[in-house]
Amino acid sequence: MPDRSRLFDLRGRSAFVAGASGDLGAAIARALAAGGVRVALAARRADRLAALADELGSDAMAVEMDAADVSSIRRAVTHADQAFGGLDFLVNSVGIFEEESVLDATPESFDRVTTVNYRAAMFLAQSVARVQVERRMRGRHVHLMSVRASLGMPGRGYSSYCGSKGGVGMLVRQHAVELAPHGITVNGVAPTVVRTVMAEHWFADPVRRDKLLSRIPLGRVAEVDDVAGTTLFFLAPASAFVTGQILFVDGGLTASQ
């Protein structure tokens, strides 16, 4: 008989959480630590990382990393791998947006967004996959995306954001099939608006807020733990036969579009 009590057991594993200084990344790191996972917290904001590492205790470490710099990504992953003796999980929660209409978009803004949202996803995955393959670890990768990976945003200048998140969706599928022979699964979590500091502009205007909520069948936006819980499913033994998938955490939004 299989031991089903371990379907969601993550104890003793190690994770590299990119973007851990943000609200979503920090929530996922907290959930992992609560489940007995050693967590490498990676981001540019050293002060926030240090505070979160102190909160999580001895099984957490802070690693400064600039997602726009591939050499910085590689150094951070190598440091975490050496400290933990391997990395079971990659959680990519890196992301930015800059709003510009298609008629006014600049190459500089477009490049900033795609560098962090898309290129960083590629080289975070590469860096972690290399150490997992070298150590013969059957790892898990989860990329945080957005419903905007497959839905355009009417009336807003989101070309760089939507395009970059859509690109990550294809990375998820391609990496899944390339890394499957090594026992590494790759999946994406795509929420609608999540109640974070980054999303405050959605709630500042009551008209905008009410319009948003009216489009979500469950009648609310996502909370950080909604996203953290879905992420942990993709890291747990329960999802061992799931790869190349994107799960929309959206209260039914995409089902009604």
C-alpha positions in Angstrom: 0.0 0.0 0.0 1.3 3.5 -0.9 1.9 5.8 2.1 -0.6 8.5 1.3 0.2 10.4 4.4 3.2 11.8 2.6 1.4 13.3 -0.4 1.9 16.8 0.9 5.0 16.2 3.0 7.9 18.6 2.1 10.0 18.1 5.2 13.8 18.0 4.6 13.7 19.6 1.2 15.4 22.8 0.1 14.1 25.6 -2.0 15.4 28.6 -3.9 12.8 31.4 -3.8 13.5 34.2 -6.3 11.7 37.4 -5.6 11.4 36.6 -1.9 11.3 40.3 -0.8 7.9 40.8 -2.5 4.6 40.0 -0.8 4.0 36.8 -2.8 7.5 35.5 -2.6 7.6 36.1 1.1 4.2 34.3 1.6 5.5 31.3 -0.3 8.7 31.3 1.6 6.8 31.3 4.9 4.6 28.5 3.8 7.6 26.4 2.7 9.4 27.1 6.0 6.3 26.1 8.0 6.4 22.8 6.1 9.9 22.0 7.1 11.7 23.2 3.9 15.1 25.0 4.0 14.7 28.2 2.1 17.2 30.4 0.2 15.6 33.9 -0.1 16.8 35.7 -3.2 16.2 39.3 -4.2 17.8 42.7 -4.5 16.3 44.1 -1.3 18.9 42.9 1.3 17.1 44.6 4.2 13.9 42.8 3.5 15.6 39.5 2.9 17.5 39.8 6.2 14.3 40.5 8.1 12.5 37.6 6.6 15.4 35.2 7.2 15.5 36.3 10.8 11.7 35.6 11.0 12.0 32.1 9.5 14.9 31.0 11.6 18.0 28.9 11.1 16.7 27.0 8.1 16.4 30.2 6.0 19.2 32.2 4.3 19.3 35.5 2.5 21.0 35.7 -0.9 21.3 39.0 -2.7 20.4 38.7 -6.4 19.7 41.0 -9.3 17.2 39.3 -11.6 18.3 41.5 -14.5 21.8 40.2 -14.3 22.4 36.6 -15.4 25.8 36.4 -13.6 24.1 37.5 -10.4 21.5 34.8 -10.8 24.1 32.2 -11.3 26.2 33.3 -8.3 23.1 33.3 -6.1 22.0 29.8 -7.1 25.5 28.4 -6.7 25.8 30.0 -3.2 22.5 28.5 -2.1 23.3 25.1 -3.7 26.6 24.9 -1.9 25.0 26.0 1.4 22.2 23.5 1.3 24.0 20.6 -0.5 21.4 20.7 -3.3 18.2 22.5 -4.3 15.0 20.5 -4.6 12.8 23.4 -5.6 12.8 26.6 -7.6 10.1 29.1 -7.0 10.3 32.0 -9.4 8.3 34.9 -8.0 10.2 37.7 -9.8 8.1 40.2 -11.7 7.6 43.9 -12.5 5.3 45.9 -14.7 5.4 49.3 -16.4 2.4 50.6 -18.1 2.8 52.1 -21.5 0.3 52.1 -24.4 1.3 50.3 -27.6 1.4 53.7 -29.3 3.8 55.2 -26.7 5.9 52.2 -25.6 9.6 52.8 -25.4 12.3 50.2 -26.0 13.9 51.0 -22.6 10.7 50.2 -20.7 9.9 47.2 -22.8 13.4 45.8 -22.2 13.2 46.4 -18.4 10.0 44.4 -18.0 10.9 41.6 -20.4 14.4 41.2 -18.9 13.0 40.7 -15.4 9.8 38.8 -16.2 11.0 36.6 -19.1 14.8 36.4 -19.4 15.2 36.0 -15.7 12.8 33.0 -15.7 14.9 31.3 -18.4 18.2 31.7 -16.6 16.8 31.0 -13.1 15.5 27.8 -14.5 18.7 27.0 -16.2 20.8 27.7 -13.2 18.7 25.5 -10.8 18.3 22.8 -13.4 22.0 22.5 -13.9 22.7 21.8 -10.2 19.7 19.4 -10.0 20.9 17.4 -13.0 24.5 17.4 -11.7 23.3 16.1 -8.3 20.7 13.7 -9.9 17.9 15.4 -8.0 14.3 15.0 -9.2 13.5 18.6 -8.7 10.4 20.9 -9.1 10.2 24.3 -10.7 7.2 26.6 -10.3 7.0 30.0 -12.1 4.6 32.7 -10.8 2.7 34.1 -13.8 -0.6 35.9 -14.3 -3.9 35.4 -16.0 -2.5 38.1 -18.4 -0.3 35.3 -19.9 -3.4 34.4 -21.9 -5.8 37.4 -21.6 -5.2 40.8 -22.9 -6.0 43.9 -20.8 -8.5 46.2 -22.4 -7.8 49.9 -22.0 -4.4 49.5 -20.4 -0.9 49.6 -21.8 0.3 46.1 -20.8 2.1 44.9 -23.9 5.4 44.3 -22.1 3.8 42.6 -19.1 1.3 40.4 -21.0 3.9 39.5 -23.6 6.5 38.6 -21.0 4.1 36.5 -18.9 2.9 34.7 -22.0 6.5 33.9 -22.9 7.0 32.4 -19.4 4.0 30.1 -20.2 5.9 28.7 -23.2 9.0 28.3 -21.1 7.0 26.3 -18.6 5.9 23.9 -21.4 9.3 23.7 -23.1 11.3 23.3 -19.9 8.8 20.6 -18.8 9.5 18.4 -21.9 13.3 19.1 -21.9 13.8 18.4 -18.2 11.3 15.4 -17.9 14.1 12.9 -18.7 15.9 14.1 -15.6 12.8 13.7 -13.4 12.3 17.5 -13.0 8.8 18.9 -13.3 8.0 22.4 -14.4 4.6 24.2 -13.8 3.1 27.7 -13.6 0.8 29.4 -11.2 -1.2 32.2 -12.8 -3.3 34.3 -10.4 -5.6 37.2 -11.1 -5.1 40.3 -9.0 -3.6 39.4 -5.6 -4.0 41.6 -2.6 -0.4 42.9 -2.3 1.3 46.3 -2.2 2.0 45.9 -6.0 -1.7 45.7 -6.6 -2.9 48.7 -4.4 -3.7 50.7 -7.5 -6.6 48.3 -8.2 -8.3 49.2 -4.9 -7.5 52.9 -4.7 -10.4 53.8 -7.1 -13.7 52.3 -5.9 -15.1 52.3 -9.5 -12.0 50.3 -10.7 -12.2 48.0 -7.7 -15.9 47.2 -8.2 -15.5 46.6 -11.9 -12.6 44.2 -11.2 -14.6 42.3 -8.6 -17.7 42.1 -10.9 -15.6 40.1 -13.4 -14.5 37.4 -10.9 -17.2 34.8 -10.3 -16.1 34.2 -6.7 -16.4 37.9 -6.0 -13.0 38.6 -4.6 -9.4 39.0 -5.5 -6.7 36.4 -4.5 -5.0 36.5 -1.2 -1.3 35.6 -1.0 -2.1 32.2 0.7 -4.3 31.3 -2.2 -1.2 31.5 -4.4 1.1 30.0 -1.8 -1.1 26.9 -1.4 -1.2 26.3 -5.1 2.5 26.6 -5.4 3.0 24.1 -2.6 0.8 21.6 -4.4 3.2 21.7 -7.4 6.1 21.1 -5.1 4.6 18.3 -3.2 4.7 14.5 -3.9 1.0 14.8 -4.8 1.8 16.5 -8.1 4.5 14.1 -9.2 2.8 13.3 -12.5 1.9 16.9 -13.3 4.3 18.9 -15.5 4.0 21.5 -18.2 0.8 22.9 -16.7 -0.4 26.3 -15.9 -3.0 26.6 -13.1 -5.1 29.7 -13.0 -5.8 30.9 -9.5 -8.4 33.4 -10.5 -11.8 32.8 -8.8 -13.3 31.6 -12.1 -12.2 34.7 -14.2 -10.7 32.8 -17.1 -13.6 30.3 -17.1 -16.0 33.2 -17.8 -13.9 35.0 -20.5 
